[in-house]
Amino acid sequence: MALTVYKPRNPLESPLFGLLESLYDSVKGVWEERFILERSGTVVTDDRAARNVCREPKVSLTGTIGILVASVRDSLLTQIAADEVLQAMMGKGFHSPVRRISDIIRR
């Protein structure tokens, strides 16, 4: 069996990358026209990569914490209930930037 030597490739020099790069601005413009400007709404995600994509075209964005805060502000949950939901989620492995929803509501 002959040994093969790995030859690293530079994807930025590939024909596919060149094609995608040449079409990016026109595709982005059509996407913004059809999906951002014509539709309103909010993307709900806690995924960092998805949030980063939404920031560039200024898409309305919220996550789990935002939903819990909105639920309290809209009187769908009490602050205590929202804190309990968050604690239960954290107990199952949810990584939260805050420990209690009531700390955000008081600000």
Secondary structure, 3 states (H helix, E strand, C coil): CCCCCCCCCCHHHCHHHHHHHHHHHHHHHHHHHHHHHCCCCCEECCCHHHHHHHHCCCCCEECHHHHHHHHHHCCCCCHHHHHHHHHHHHHCCCCCCCCCHHHHHCC
